[in-house]
Amino acid sequence: MIIQQTIDKWHRFLAGSLPGGLDELLDDDVVFYSPVVFTPQKGKAVTTMYLTAAGTVFGGPGKPSSGSGGGGSSKFRYTKEILSGHHAMLEFEAEVGGKYVNGVDIITCNDAGRIVEFRVMVRPLQAVNMLHQQMMAMLERMKS
């Protein structure tokens, strides 16, 4: 199953052991759907920026931790995986800034195993609001 290979690479990336990092994982035309931005973000460069910002907010410099502990001030961990064909749903839990965050990463890959769509959904509302503030601040710092 092609998605299994892609998700294995995703976990290796999160652990800091994927040579090539996001450049190896993402298709040039990937579309990123953020829980805090209304419009889809298109392309590898902007998706890399959003995933890097999210990783920093959730777990330290550039990426969330794939284990239970997490880096930085977050405790990020995946709790469930559902894989089928070219699609994956990875449920996660985290604590960011003292707030409980629950969400899913919905990932679609192409036949080459590159991610063509990355969709993030988050709950509860107070977590969405807090993540919105932190993500916007992080993106502004990254653009500077």
VMD Tcl script that builds the backbone (N, CA, C; Angstrom):
set m [mol new atoms 432]
animate dup $m
set s [atomselect $m all]
$s set {name element resname resid chain x y z} {
  {N N MET 1 A 0.856 -1.178 0.000}
  {CA C MET 1 A 0.000 0.000 0.000}
  {C C MET 1 A 0.903 1.243 0.000}
  {N N ILE 2 A 0.731 2.074 -1.005}
  {CA C ILE 2 A 1.606 3.238 -1.201}
  {C C ILE 2 A 1.535 4.218 -0.019}
  {N N ILE 3 A 0.362 4.391 0.572}
  {CA C ILE 3 A 0.241 5.348 1.671}
  {C C ILE 3 A 1.060 4.910 2.882}
  {N N GLN 4 A 1.219 3.622 3.091}
  {CA C GLN 4 A 2.024 3.136 4.228}
  {C C GLN 4 A 3.466 3.623 4.110}
  {N N GLN 5 A 4.014 3.559 2.897}
  {CA C GLN 5 A 5.384 4.033 2.683}
  {C C GLN 5 A 5.484 5.539 2.936}
  {N N THR 6 A 4.477 6.275 2.485}
  {CA C THR 6 A 4.477 7.729 2.676}
  {C C THR 6 A 4.390 8.078 4.165}
  {N N ILE 7 A 3.516 7.402 4.888}
  {CA C ILE 7 A 3.363 7.688 6.315}
  {C C ILE 7 A 4.600 7.246 7.092}
  {N N ASP 8 A 5.226 6.153 6.681}
  {CA C ASP 8 A 6.498 5.759 7.299}
  {C C ASP 8 A 7.530 6.872 7.134}
  {N N LYS 9 A 7.589 7.460 5.945}
  {CA C LYS 9 A 8.510 8.586 5.708}
  {C C LYS 9 A 8.119 9.785 6.553}
  {N N TRP 10 A 6.809 10.047 6.684}
  {CA C TRP 10 A 6.331 11.165 7.505}
  {C C TRP 10 A 6.811 10.999 8.948}
  {N N HIS 11 A 6.665 9.805 9.485}
  {CA C HIS 11 A 7.124 9.559 10.861}
  {C C HIS 11 A 8.642 9.700 10.970}
  {N N ARG 12 A 9.377 9.256 9.948}
  {CA C ARG 12 A 10.833 9.436 9.952}
  {C C ARG 12 A 11.186 10.916 9.903}
  {N N PHE 13 A 10.431 11.694 9.123}
  {CA C PHE 13 A 10.645 13.139 9.070}
  {C C PHE 13 A 10.428 13.753 10.455}
  {N N LEU 14 A 9.327 13.382 11.114}
  {CA C LEU 14 A 9.034 13.927 12.438}
  {C C LEU 14 A 10.111 13.572 13.451}
  {N N ALA 15 A 10.723 12.412 13.282}
  {CA C ALA 15 A 11.792 11.980 14.175}
  {C C ALA 15 A 13.135 12.606 13.805}
  {N N GLY 16 A 13.165 13.363 12.701}
  {CA C GLY 16 A 14.401 14.008 12.275}
  {C C GLY 16 A 15.351 13.082 11.542}
  {N N SER 17 A 14.842 11.965 11.011}
  {CA C SER 17 A 15.729 10.996 10.364}
  {C C SER 17 A 15.365 10.720 8.901}
  {N N LEU 18 A 14.789 11.707 8.225}
  {CA C LEU 18 A 14.484 11.547 6.798}
  {C C LEU 18 A 15.367 12.485 5.991}
  {N N PRO 19 A 16.410 11.943 5.345}
  {CA C PRO 19 A 17.234 12.800 4.483}
  {C C PRO 19 A 16.350 13.430 3.416}
  {N N GLY 20 A 16.486 14.715 3.223}
  {CA C GLY 20 A 15.659 15.405 2.238}
  {C C GLY 20 A 14.413 16.015 2.844}
  {N N GLY 21 A 14.013 15.550 4.004}
  {CA C GLY 21 A 12.896 16.139 4.735}
  {C C GLY 21 A 11.636 16.325 3.921}
  {N N LEU 22 A 10.991 17.468 4.119}
  {CA C LEU 22 A 9.736 17.752 3.430}
  {C C LEU 22 A 9.907 17.815 1.924}
  {N N ASP 23 A 11.081 18.188 1.460}
  {CA C ASP 23 A 11.314 18.249 0.019}
  {C C ASP 23 A 11.120 16.874 -0.619}
  {N N GLU 24 A 11.480 15.827 0.100}
  {CA C GLU 24 A 11.300 14.462 -0.395}
  {C C GLU 24 A 9.846 14.014 -0.288}
  {N N LEU 25 A 9.124 14.507 0.704}
  {CA C LEU 25 A 7.754 14.069 0.968}
  {C C LEU 25 A 6.689 14.766 0.131}
  {N N LEU 26 A 6.860 16.060 -0.101}
  {CA C LEU 26 A 5.805 16.862 -0.719}
  {C C LEU 26 A 5.920 16.924 -2.235}
  {N N ASP 27 A 4.785 16.788 -2.910}
  {CA C ASP 27 A 4.707 17.012 -4.348}
  {C C ASP 27 A 4.816 18.516 -4.606}
  {N N ASP 28 A 5.317 18.901 -5.759}
  {CA C ASP 28 A 5.443 20.322 -6.088}
  {C C ASP 28 A 4.102 21.046 -6.039}
  {N N ASP 29 A 3.020 20.344 -6.379}
  {CA C ASP 29 A 1.687 20.949 -6.445}
  {C C ASP 29 A 0.812 20.610 -5.234}
  {N N VAL 30 A 1.427 20.278 -4.111}
  {CA C VAL 30 A 0.679 19.925 -2.900}
  {C C VAL 30 A -0.255 21.070 -2.496}
  {N N VAL 31 A -1.391 20.705 -1.916}
  {CA C VAL 31 A -2.344 21.684 -1.390}
  {C C VAL 31 A -2.478 21.429 0.107}
  {N N PHE 32 A -2.329 22.505 0.889}
  {CA C PHE 32 A -2.409 22.422 2.336}
  {C C PHE 32 A -3.668 23.141 2.814}
  {N N TYR 33 A -4.465 22.446 3.633}
  {CA C TYR 33 A -5.670 23.016 4.220}
  {C C TYR 33 A -5.427 23.193 5.711}
  {N N SER 34 A -5.362 24.437 6.139}
  {CA C SER 34 A -5.068 24.775 7.524}
  {C C SER 34 A -6.363 24.946 8.310}
  {N N PRO 35 A -6.353 24.597 9.598}
  {CA C PRO 35 A -7.542 24.845 10.407}
  {C C PRO 35 A -7.719 26.330 10.753}
  {N N VAL 36 A -6.708 27.145 10.462}
  {CA C VAL 36 A -6.771 28.552 10.853}
  {C C VAL 36 A -6.773 29.520 9.679}
  {N N VAL 37 A -6.738 29.011 8.455}
  {CA C VAL 37 A -6.763 29.860 7.260}
  {C C VAL 37 A -7.859 29.341 6.340}
  {N N PHE 38 A -8.713 30.225 5.849}
  {CA C PHE 38 A -9.864 29.815 5.049}
  {C C PHE 38 A -9.475 29.228 3.701}
  {N N THR 39 A -8.532 29.860 3.003}
  {CA C THR 39 A -8.209 29.431 1.642}
  {C C THR 39 A -7.151 28.330 1.628}
  {N N PRO 40 A -7.277 27.392 0.692}
  {CA C PRO 40 A -6.237 26.364 0.542}
  {C C PRO 40 A -4.910 27.023 0.173}
  {N N GLN 41 A -3.835 26.493 0.719}
  {CA C GLN 41 A -2.491 26.987 0.432}
  {C C GLN 41 A -1.864 26.048 -0.591}
  {N N LYS 42 A -1.438 26.565 -1.734}
  {CA C LYS 42 A -0.997 25.718 -2.839}
  {C C LYS 42 A 0.496 25.831 -3.080}
  {N N GLY 43 A 1.123 24.671 -3.232}
  {CA C GLY 43 A 2.528 24.611 -3.587}
  {C C GLY 43 A 3.414 24.132 -2.453}
  {N N LYS 44 A 4.566 23.602 -2.853}
  {CA C LYS 44 A 5.504 23.030 -1.892}
  {C C LYS 44 A 6.074 24.075 -0.933}
  {N N ALA 45 A 6.413 25.262 -1.439}
  {CA C ALA 45 A 7.047 26.265 -0.589}
  {C C ALA 45 A 6.123 26.722 0.539}
  {N N VAL 46 A 4.880 27.051 0.212}
  {CA C VAL 46 A 3.961 27.538 1.242}
  {C C VAL 46 A 3.549 26.410 2.183}
  {N N THR 47 A 3.395 25.197 1.675}
  {CA C THR 47 A 3.062 24.057 2.528}
  {C C THR 47 A 4.204 23.773 3.494}
  {N N THR 48 A 5.422 23.842 3.005}
  {CA C THR 48 A 6.595 23.657 3.868}
  {C C THR 48 A 6.599 24.706 4.976}
  {N N MET 49 A 6.282 25.947 4.628}
  {CA C MET 49 A 6.258 27.024 5.616}
  {C C MET 49 A 5.203 26.736 6.692}
  {N N TYR 50 A 4.007 26.338 6.296}
  {CA C TYR 50 A 2.942 26.053 7.263}
  {C C TYR 50 A 3.279 24.849 8.133}
  {N N LEU 51 A 3.783 23.780 7.534}
  {CA C LEU 51 A 4.122 22.591 8.316}
  {C C LEU 51 A 5.277 22.861 9.274}
  {N N THR 52 A 6.226 23.670 8.851}
  {CA C THR 52 A 7.343 24.029 9.723}
  {C C THR 52 A 6.852 24.884 10.886}
  {N N ALA 53 A 5.972 25.855 10.599}
  {CA C ALA 53 A 5.413 26.695 11.664}
  {C C ALA 53 A 4.607 25.843 12.644}
  {N N ALA 54 A 3.782 24.945 12.119}
  {CA C ALA 54 A 2.976 24.075 12.982}
  {C C ALA 54 A 3.881 23.183 13.823}
  {N N GLY 55 A 4.923 22.668 13.206}
  {CA C GLY 55 A 5.850 21.819 13.943}
  {C C GLY 55 A 6.508 22.556 15.081}
  {N N THR 56 A 6.836 23.805 14.854}
  {CA C THR 56 A 7.464 24.609 15.886}
  {C C THR 56 A 6.481 24.879 17.025}
  {N N VAL 57 A 5.239 25.209 16.679}
  {CA C VAL 57 A 4.215 25.464 17.699}
  {C C VAL 57 A 3.925 24.195 18.497}
  {N N PHE 58 A 3.872 23.048 17.805}
  {CA C PHE 58 A 3.497 21.800 18.468}
  {C C PHE 58 A 4.640 21.086 19.169}
  {N N GLY 59 A 5.877 21.265 18.703}
  {CA C GLY 59 A 6.859 20.402 19.331}
  {C C GLY 59 A 8.302 20.759 19.229}
  {N N GLY 60 A 8.629 21.975 19.038}
  {CA C GLY 60 A 10.035 22.300 19.028}
  {C C GLY 60 A 10.484 22.809 17.678}
  {N N PRO 61 A 11.774 22.840 17.426}
  {CA C PRO 61 A 12.312 23.487 16.241}
  {C C PRO 61 A 11.972 22.744 14.958}
  {N N GLY 62 A 10.898 23.166 14.298}
  {CA C GLY 62 A 10.604 22.698 12.958}
  {C C GLY 62 A 9.704 21.505 12.825}
  {N N LYS 63 A 9.475 20.740 13.899}
  {CA C LYS 63 A 8.642 19.554 13.720}
  {C C LYS 63 A 8.045 19.120 15.041}
  {N N PRO 64 A 6.843 18.544 14.970}
  {CA C PRO 64 A 6.289 17.981 16.199}
  {C C PRO 64 A 6.979 16.678 16.552}
  {N N SER 65 A 6.922 16.313 17.798}
  {CA C SER 65 A 7.458 15.028 18.211}
  {C C SER 65 A 6.467 13.945 17.866}
  {N N SER 66 A 6.935 12.824 17.360}
  {CA C SER 66 A 6.013 11.739 17.039}
  {C C SER 66 A 5.824 10.808 18.222}
  {N N GLY 67 A 6.447 11.124 19.319}
  {CA C GLY 67 A 6.308 10.278 20.506}
  {C C GLY 67 A 5.461 10.952 21.553}
  {N N SER 68 A 5.374 10.388 22.714}
  {CA C SER 68 A 4.586 10.997 23.784}
  {C C SER 68 A 5.378 12.034 24.505}
  {N N GLY 69 A 5.713 12.873 24.732}
  {CA C GLY 69 A 6.518 13.850 25.380}
  {C C GLY 69 A 6.648 15.092 24.583}
  {N N GLY 70 A 7.061 14.958 23.345}
  {CA C GLY 70 A 7.171 16.129 22.490}
  {C C GLY 70 A 8.303 17.029 22.883}
  {N N GLY 71 A 8.668 17.895 21.994}
  {CA C GLY 71 A 9.685 18.876 22.302}
  {C C GLY 71 A 9.027 20.183 22.674}
  {N N GLY 72 A 9.805 21.195 22.884}
  {CA C GLY 72 A 9.264 22.505 23.207}
  {C C GLY 72 A 8.309 22.433 24.382}
  {N N SER 73 A 7.227 23.226 24.312}
  {CA C SER 73 A 6.261 23.241 25.410}
  {C C SER 73 A 5.057 22.361 25.101}
  {N N SER 74 A 5.100 21.582 24.053}
  {CA C SER 74 A 3.977 20.756 23.627}
  {C C SER 74 A 4.204 19.299 23.982}
  {N N LYS 75 A 3.099 18.591 24.145}
  {CA C LYS 75 A 3.146 17.138 24.280}
  {C C LYS 75 A 2.317 16.594 23.122}
  {N N PHE 76 A 2.943 16.374 21.994}
  {CA C PHE 76 A 2.278 15.949 20.763}
  {C C PHE 76 A 2.491 14.460 20.574}
  {N N ARG 77 A 1.391 13.759 20.232}
  {CA C ARG 77 A 1.526 12.345 19.895}
  {C C ARG 77 A 0.368 11.928 19.010}
  {N N TYR 78 A 0.668 11.025 18.097}
  {CA C TYR 78 A -0.388 10.419 17.291}
  {C C TYR 78 A -1.018 9.309 18.113}
  {N N THR 79 A -2.353 9.230 18.069}
  {CA C THR 79 A -3.074 8.228 18.852}
  {C C THR 79 A -3.731 7.170 17.978}
  {N N LYS 80 A -4.010 7.480 16.715}
  {CA C LYS 80 A -4.644 6.523 15.802}
  {C C LYS 80 A -4.165 6.783 14.383}
  {N N GLU 81 A -4.126 5.710 13.599}
  {CA C GLU 81 A -3.823 5.811 12.162}
  {C C GLU 81 A -4.824 4.959 11.403}
  {N N ILE 82 A -5.371 5.531 10.346}
  {CA C ILE 82 A -6.222 4.785 9.426}
  {C C ILE 82 A -5.620 4.996 8.038}
  {N N LEU 83 A -5.240 3.894 7.387}
  {CA C LEU 83 A -4.595 3.960 6.078}
  {C C LEU 83 A -5.411 3.163 5.076}
  {N N SER 84 A -5.601 3.738 3.879}
  {CA C SER 84 A -6.342 3.046 2.831}
  {C C SER 84 A -5.940 3.615 1.480}
  {N N GLY 85 A -5.393 2.756 0.613}
  {CA C GLY 85 A -5.041 3.195 -0.740}
  {C C GLY 85 A -4.018 4.314 -0.746}
  {N N HIS 86 A -4.462 5.500 -1.135}
  {CA C HIS 86 A -3.613 6.685 -1.206}
  {C C HIS 86 A -3.916 7.680 -0.078}
  {N N HIS 87 A -4.696 7.246 0.926}
  {CA C HIS 87 A -5.168 8.169 1.956}
  {C C HIS 87 A -4.802 7.694 3.358}
  {N N ALA 88 A -4.556 8.686 4.228}
  {CA C ALA 88 A -4.276 8.394 5.635}
  {C C ALA 88 A -4.985 9.418 6.503}
  {N N MET 89 A -5.436 8.968 7.664}
  {CA C MET 89 A -5.973 9.844 8.692}
  {C C MET 89 A -5.196 9.529 9.954}
  {N N LEU 90 A -4.506 10.533 10.470}
  {CA C LEU 90 A -3.702 10.373 11.676}
  {C C LEU 90 A -4.291 11.268 12.759}
  {N N GLU 91 A -4.856 10.668 13.802}
  {CA C GLU 91 A -5.403 11.466 14.898}
  {C C GLU 91 A -4.276 11.793 15.866}
  {N N PHE 92 A -4.294 13.032 16.367}
  {CA C PHE 92 A -3.271 13.434 17.324}
  {C C PHE 92 A -3.884 14.121 18.530}
  {N N GLU 93 A -3.099 14.124 19.597}
  {CA C GLU 93 A -3.412 14.883 20.795}
  {C C GLU 93 A -2.164 15.663 21.171}
  {N N ALA 94 A -2.385 16.814 21.765}
  {CA C ALA 94 A -1.255 17.630 22.202}
  {C C ALA 94 A -1.721 18.541 23.325}
  {N N GLU 95 A -0.753 19.068 24.023}
  {CA C GLU 95 A -1.016 20.136 24.971}
  {C C GLU 95 A -0.114 21.276 24.548}
  {N N VAL 96 A -0.728 22.396 24.209}
  {CA C VAL 96 A 0.033 23.555 23.752}
  {C C VAL 96 A -0.407 24.752 24.583}
  {N N GLY 97 A 0.544 25.382 25.232}
  {CA C GLY 97 A 0.220 26.535 26.054}
  {C C GLY 97 A -0.799 26.221 27.136}
  {N N GLY 98 A -0.750 24.992 27.655}
  {CA C GLY 98 A -1.670 24.598 28.711}
  {C C GLY 98 A -3.058 24.204 28.226}
  {N N LYS 99 A -3.266 24.200 26.918}
  {CA C LYS 99 A -4.567 23.840 26.350}
  {C C LYS 99 A -4.495 22.482 25.665}
  {N N TYR 100 A -5.554 21.679 25.848}
  {CA C TYR 100 A -5.679 20.387 25.186}
  {C C TYR 100 A -6.063 20.609 23.732}
  {N N VAL 101 A -5.351 19.925 22.841}
  {CA C VAL 101 A -5.620 19.995 21.404}
  {C C VAL 101 A -5.829 18.575 20.898}
  {N N ASN 102 A -6.894 18.378 20.137}
  {CA C ASN 102 A -7.191 17.094 19.503}
  {C C ASN 102 A -7.445 17.395 18.036}
  {N N GLY 103 A -6.873 16.583 17.156}
  {CA C GLY 103 A -7.085 16.859 15.740}
  {C C GLY 103 A -6.712 15.683 14.874}
  {N N VAL 104 A -6.829 15.914 13.574}
  {CA C VAL 104 A -6.451 14.902 12.599}
  {C C VAL 104 A -5.665 15.543 11.471}
  {N N ASP 105 A -4.677 14.790 11.004}
  {CA C ASP 105 A -3.983 15.097 9.751}
  {C C ASP 105 A -4.563 14.139 8.728}
  {N N ILE 106 A -5.124 14.677 7.648}
  {CA C ILE 106 A -5.660 13.856 6.566}
  {C C ILE 106 A -4.716 14.049 5.387}
  {N N ILE 107 A -4.068 12.977 4.985}
  {CA C ILE 107 A -2.985 13.045 4.004}
  {C C ILE 107 A -3.340 12.186 2.801}
  {N N THR 108 A -3.132 12.753 1.606}
  {CA C THR 108 A -3.323 12.020 0.356}
  {C C THR 108 A -2.014 12.063 -0.413}
  {N N CYS 109 A -1.609 10.909 -0.949}
  {CA C CYS 109 A -0.392 10.860 -1.756}
  {C C CYS 109 A -0.739 10.432 -3.189}
  {N N ASN 110 A 0.195 10.679 -4.088}
  {CA C ASN 110 A 0.032 10.240 -5.473}
  {C C ASN 110 A 0.703 8.878 -5.661}
  {N N ASP 111 A 0.711 8.383 -6.890}
  {CA C ASP 111 A 1.293 7.063 -7.165}
  {C C ASP 111 A 2.787 6.994 -6.860}
  {N N ALA 112 A 3.455 8.153 -6.849}
  {CA C ALA 112 A 4.887 8.193 -6.540}
  {C C ALA 112 A 5.136 8.258 -5.034}
  {N N GLY 113 A 4.061 8.320 -4.243}
  {CA C GLY 113 A 4.208 8.370 -2.793}
  {C C GLY 113 A 4.454 9.760 -2.244}
  {N N ARG 114 A 4.296 10.775 -3.076}
  {CA C ARG 114 A 4.470 12.164 -2.619}
  {C C ARG 114 A 3.134 12.713 -2.154}
  {N N ILE 115 A 3.175 13.508 -1.105}
  {CA C ILE 115 A 1.954 14.087 -0.549}
  {C C ILE 115 A 1.426 15.161 -1.491}
  {N N VAL 116 A 0.159 14.997 -1.920}
  {CA C VAL 116 A -0.489 15.962 -2.807}
  {C C VAL 116 A -1.550 16.783 -2.079}
  {N N GLU 117 A -1.978 16.297 -0.909}
  {CA C GLU 117 A -2.937 17.049 -0.100}
  {C C GLU 117 A -2.671 16.763 1.367}
  {N N PHE 118 A -2.649 17.825 2.158}
  {CA C PHE 118 A -2.440 17.720 3.608}
  {C C PHE 118 A -3.494 18.611 4.250}
  {N N ARG 119 A -4.409 17.992 4.975}
  {CA C ARG 119 A -5.530 18.711 5.586}
  {C C ARG 119 A -5.447 18.506 7.095}
  {N N VAL 120 A -5.563 19.599 7.858}
  {CA C VAL 120 A -5.505 19.526 9.316}
  {C C VAL 120 A -6.823 20.044 9.884}
  {N N MET 121 A -7.403 19.269 10.771}
  {CA C MET 121 A -8.614 19.692 11.482}
  {C C MET 121 A -8.325 19.589 12.971}
  {N N VAL 122 A -8.806 20.587 13.734}
  {CA C VAL 122 A -8.484 20.686 15.155}
  {C C VAL 122 A -9.740 21.016 15.953}
  {N N ARG 123 A -9.777 20.512 17.176}
  {CA C ARG 123 A -10.822 20.833 18.136}
  {C C ARG 123 A -10.170 20.908 19.508}
  {N N PRO 124 A -10.745 21.400 20.523}
  {CA C PRO 124 A -11.957 22.195 20.626}
  {C C PRO 124 A -11.714 23.636 20.198}
  {N N LEU 125 A -12.769 24.445 20.222}
  {CA C LEU 125 A -12.697 25.814 19.724}
  {C C LEU 125 A -11.603 26.626 20.408}
  {N N GLN 126 A -11.454 26.507 21.720}
  {CA C GLN 126 A -10.415 27.294 22.409}
  {C C GLN 126 A -9.025 26.904 21.911}
  {N N ALA 127 A -8.841 25.651 21.514}
  {CA C ALA 127 A -7.565 25.224 20.950}
  {C C ALA 127 A -7.365 25.827 19.566}
  {N N VAL 128 A -8.418 25.859 18.766}
  {CA C VAL 128 A -8.339 26.460 17.432}
  {C C VAL 128 A -7.946 27.927 17.557}
  {N N ASN 129 A -8.601 28.647 18.462}
  {CA C ASN 129 A -8.301 30.076 18.645}
  {C C ASN 129 A -6.860 30.295 19.091}
  {N N MET 130 A -6.394 29.487 20.042}
  {CA C MET 130 A -5.028 29.613 20.539}
  {C C MET 130 A -4.021 29.275 19.432}
  {N N LEU 131 A -4.285 28.186 18.685}
  {CA C LEU 131 A -3.388 27.812 17.586}
  {C C LEU 131 A -3.357 28.887 16.512}
  {N N HIS 132 A -4.495 29.493 16.239}
  {CA C HIS 132 A -4.554 30.576 15.254}
  {C C HIS 132 A -3.605 31.695 15.654}
  {N N GLN 133 A -3.654 32.110 16.902}
  {CA C GLN 133 A -2.772 33.183 17.372}
  {C C GLN 133 A -1.304 32.778 17.265}
  {N N GLN 134 A -0.975 31.584 17.749}
  {CA C GLN 134 A 0.419 31.143 17.736}
  {C C GLN 134 A 0.940 30.916 16.318}
  {N N MET 135 A 0.097 30.327 15.455}
  {CA C MET 135 A 0.525 30.075 14.068}
  {C C MET 135 A 0.748 31.386 13.324}
  {N N MET 136 A -0.147 32.341 13.488}
  {CA C MET 136 A 0.007 33.615 12.780}
  {C C MET 136 A 1.283 34.328 13.246}
  {N N ALA 137 A 1.560 34.298 14.537}
  {CA C ALA 137 A 2.791 34.899 15.054}
  {C C ALA 137 A 4.016 34.200 14.493}
  {N N MET 138 A 3.983 32.857 14.443}
  {CA C MET 138 A 5.112 32.095 13.929}
  {C C MET 138 A 5.319 32.373 12.436}
  {N N LEU 139 A 4.235 32.411 11.671}
  {CA C LEU 139 A 4.350 32.683 10.231}
  {C C LEU 139 A 4.903 34.081 9.976}
  {N N GLU 140 A 4.493 35.044 10.779}
  {CA C GLU 140 A 5.023 36.407 10.639}
  {C C GLU 140 A 6.531 36.427 10.913}
  {N N ARG 141 A 6.972 35.715 11.958}
  {CA C ARG 141 A 8.404 35.659 12.252}
  {C C ARG 141 A 9.167 34.991 11.115}
  {N N MET 142 A 8.568 33.935 10.533}
  {CA C MET 142 A 9.239 33.211 9.450}
  {C C MET 142 A 9.353 34.079 8.201}
  {N N LYS 143 A 8.370 34.932 7.959}
  {CA C LYS 143 A 8.397 35.791 6.768}
  {C C LYS 143 A 9.413 36.913 6.907}
  {N N SER 144 A 9.718 37.292 8.163}
  {CA C SER 144 A 10.655 38.404 8.403}
  {C C SER 144 A 12.075 38.006 8.099}
}
mol reanalyze $m
mol bondsrecalc $m
mol representation Tube
mol addrep $m
